[in-house]
Amino acid sequence: MMVEKEVMDLIQIFSWFATATGVCFAAYYYITTLKNAEREKRKQTILQKLPAYSKEFSESYYSLYFLKFKTRQEFFEKYGNNQEIYSNIAYMMNVYNTLGILYSEKLMSIEDIMQLYPPNAVVGVFERFEFIITQTRLNSLGKDLNPGFMVPFEQLYHELKKRYPGIESWPKTDEELAERRRLREINIFSKIQTQ
């Protein structure tokens, strides 16, 4: 009798343990499912706000691409009072910052992001206008006013530079642009000839 009672108690304990384990697994599954659903919802919300290669996007991008300046000082001398250029810079930076959020929060892989926007475009905007990000982060006394400003964009930029070490920034002069076009044509033509 005593052995049977101990066996029954042992079975009861195992039953409780199995029930508790099942409840824990169910809770874990439920919480994980909720988190994944929330992440997917956030990702879709962000993606809906991103512009595709629309006319507005292309116009903003190319208006900045063809700006000719070599230094920060030259930029301010030539374009310092042009509100349209500042608007285009803000627009492009916000697009790429949004992509940076998707990347930094691990809502999208870098490969998926680069299917939407080419890496040289992200790198080009960052390298040409990084001084505006730095300037916006600091107050007039040079103190960090907003250290988080465009950090996801900056993280995305650094990841792209690491993954694509040969990536070129935007040309700064017409001569540099012409030379790149010439080299590209030579390289493309030579690859066609060898096939």
BELLIN-V167548 format. One record per residue. N is the residue number from 0. RES is the residue in three letters. OMEGA is omega as a letter, one per 30 degrees, with the letter a starting at -180 (NA if undefined). NEAR is the number of other C-alpha atoms within 12 Angstrom. Layout:
# BELLIN-V167548
n: {N/N}
res: {RES/RES}
omega: {OMEGA/OMEGA}
near: {NEAR/NEAR}
This chain:
# BELLIN-V167548
n: {0/1/2/3/4/5/6/7/8/9/10/11/12/13/14/15/16/17/18/19/20/21/22/23/24/25/26/27/28/29/30/31/32/33/34/35/36/37/38/39/40/41/42/43/44/45/46/47/48/49/50/51/52/53/54/55/56/57/58/59/60/61/62/63/64/65/66/67/68/69/70/71/72/73/74/75/76/77/78/79/80/81/82/83/84/85/86/87/88/89/90/91/92/93/94/95/96/97/98/99/100/101/102/103/104/105/106/107/108/109/110/111/112/113/114/115/116/117/118/119/120/121/122/123/124/125/126/127/128/129/130/131/132/133/134/135/136/137/138/139/140/141/142/143/144/145/146/147/148/149/150/151/152/153/154/155/156/157/158/159/160/161/162/163/164/165/166/167/168/169/170/171/172/173/174/175/176/177/178/179/180/181/182/183/184/185/186/187/188/189/190/191/192/193/194}
res: {MET/MET/VAL/GLU/LYS/GLU/VAL/MET/ASP/LEU/ILE/GLN/ILE/PHE/SER/TRP/PHE/ALA/THR/ALA/THR/GLY/VAL/CYS/PHE/ALA/ALA/TYR/TYR/TYR/ILE/THR/THR/LEU/LYS/ASN/ALA/GLU/ARG/GLU/LYS/ARG/LYS/GLN/THR/ILE/LEU/GLN/LYS/LEU/PRO/ALA/TYR/SER/LYS/GLU/PHE/SER/GLU/SER/TYR/TYR/SER/LEU/TYR/PHE/LEU/LYS/PHE/LYS/THR/ARG/GLN/GLU/PHE/PHE/GLU/LYS/TYR/GLY/ASN/ASN/GLN/GLU/ILE/TYR/SER/ASN/ILE/ALA/TYR/MET/MET/ASN/VAL/TYR/ASN/THR/LEU/GLY/ILE/LEU/TYR/SER/GLU/LYS/LEU/MET/SER/ILE/GLU/ASP/ILE/MET/GLN/LEU/TYR/PRO/PRO/ASN/ALA/VAL/VAL/GLY/VAL/PHE/GLU/ARG/PHE/GLU/PHE/ILE/ILE/THR/GLN/THR/ARG/LEU/ASN/SER/LEU/GLY/LYS/ASP/LEU/ASN/PRO/GLY/PHE/MET/VAL/PRO/PHE/GLU/GLN/LEU/TYR/HIS/GLU/LEU/LYS/LYS/ARG/TYR/PRO/GLY/ILE/GLU/SER/TRP/PRO/LYS/THR/ASP/GLU/GLU/LEU/ALA/GLU/ARG/ARG/ARG/LEU/ARG/GLU/ILE/ASN/ILE/PHE/SER/LYS/ILE/GLN/THR/GLN}
omega: {a/l/l/l/l/l/l/l/l/l/l/l/l/l/l/l/l/l/l/l/l/l/l/l/l/l/l/l/a/a/l/l/l/l/l/l/l/l/l/l/l/l/a/l/l/a/l/a/a/l/l/l/l/l/l/l/a/l/l/a/a/l/l/a/a/l/a/l/a/a/l/a/l/l/a/l/a/a/a/a/a/a/l/l/l/l/l/l/a/l/a/l/l/l/a/l/l/l/l/l/l/a/a/l/l/l/l/l/l/l/l/l/a/l/l/a/a/a/a/l/l/a/a/a/a/a/a/a/l/a/l/l/a/a/a/l/a/l/a/l/l/l/l/l/a/a/a/a/l/l/l/l/l/l/l/l/a/l/l/l/l/a/a/a/a/a/a/l/l/l/a/a/l/a/l/l/l/l/l/l/l/l/l/l/l/a/l/a/a/l/l/a/a/a/NA}
near: {7/8/9/10/11/12/13/14/14/14/14/14/14/14/14/14/14/14/14/14/14/14/14/14/15/14/14/14/14/14/14/14/15/14/15/16/15/15/19/19/15/21/27/16/15/25/25/14/15/27/23/20/19/11/12/16/26/19/20/29/32/22/22/33/32/21/30/25/23/20/19/21/13/14/23/21/14/16/21/17/12/15/12/16/26/21/22/26/34/27/25/39/39/30/36/44/34/36/44/38/32/32/31/26/21/21/28/26/21/30/21/17/31/26/14/21/29/24/33/28/34/42/38/32/41/40/30/31/35/26/20/24/30/25/21/21/21/18/14/11/9/13/13/16/16/16/18/18/26/33/27/29/33/33/28/41/38/24/25/32/24/15/17/21/15/12/21/24/27/30/27/26/18/17/12/18/20/14/15/20/15/14/14/14/14/14/14/15/13/12/11/10/9/8/7}
